[in-house]
Amino acid sequence: MHALDVLGDPIRRRILELLADGERTAGSLAEVINAEFGISQPAVSQHLRVLRESGFARVRAEGTKRLYEIDGTALREVDGWLARFERFRDERFRDERPGAGAADPA
């Protein structure tokens, strides 16, 4: 699955937002996602699998718990791809300044 397809899903984006605050157990992620999106723990597990397999998250076992954290591999790839378009983003912000694009009163 392409990195942008992975990020296109709001549930996976939310999981990454939660992981950006630090390592979390699969159970705590499932609780938050269930409360916010109303999906089951097995469905959350599938989203976690996609994030792992695509390089956005990694997991480690600690006793009976599975702890997830951000894996920057895919994020760096996305960032590198988006960097190609940075000049366009900068142009847009320049055009949003007050008076930008206004006719020159000559």
VOMARKE-573032 format. One record per residue (C-alpha): z, x, y. Coordinates in steps of 0.5 Angstrom, whole numbers, padded with zeros to 4 digits, always signed. Each point is the difference from the previous one (the first is absolute). Layout:
BEGIN
ZXY...
***
This chain:
BEGIN
+0000+0000+0000-0002+0003+0007+0006+0001+0004-0002-0005+0006+0000-0005-0006+0007+0002-0002+0002-0001+0008-0004-0006+0001+0005-0004-0004+0006-0002+0004+0005+0000-0006-0002+0007-0001+0001+0002+0008+0007-0003+0000+0002+0004-0006-0002+0006+0003+0003-0002+0007+0007-0001-0004-0001+0007-0004-0002+0003+0007+0008-0001+0002+0002+0004-0007+0000+0000-0007+0001-0007-0003+0001-0003-0007-0005-0004-0003+0005-0006+0000+0002+0001+0007-0008+0000+0002-0001-0006-0005+0006-0004+0004-0003+0001+0007-0007-0002-0003+0002-0006-0003+0004-0002+0006-0006+0001+0005-0006-0002-0005+0003-0004-0005-0003+0004-0006+0003+0002-0007+0003+0007-0002-0005+0001-0005-0005-0001+0006+0003+0005+0004+0000+0005-0005-0007-0001-0001-0001+0002+0008+0005+0006-0001-0005+0002-0006-0006+0000+0005+0004+0004+0005+0002+0005-0005-0007+0000-0003-0004+0001+0006+0005+0005+0003+0004-0004+0005+0006+0000-0004+0004+0004-0005+0006-0002-0004+0005+0004-0004+0006-0002-0005+0007+0000+0002+0004-0003-0006-0003-0007-0001-0002+0000+0007-0008+0001+0002+0000+0003+0007-0006+0000+0004-0002+0004+0006-0006+0001+0005-0005+0005-0003-0004+0003+0006-0006+0001-0004-0004-0006+0001+0002-0001+0007-0002+0007+0002-0007-0002-0003+0000-0006+0004+0002+0004+0006-0006+0005-0001-0005-0006-0001+0003-0004+0007+0000+0007+0004-0008+0000+0000+0001-0007+0004+0005+0003+0005-0005+0001+0006-0001-0008-0001+0007-0002+0000+0001+0005+0006-0006-0003+0004+0003-0007-0001+0007+0002+0003-0004+0003+0006-0004-0007+0001+0007-0004+0000+0003+0004+0006+0000-0005+0006-0006+0001+0004-0004+0003-0006-0007-0003-0001+0000-0003+0007-0006+0001+0004+0000+0005+0005+0000-0003+0007-0005+0004+0004
***
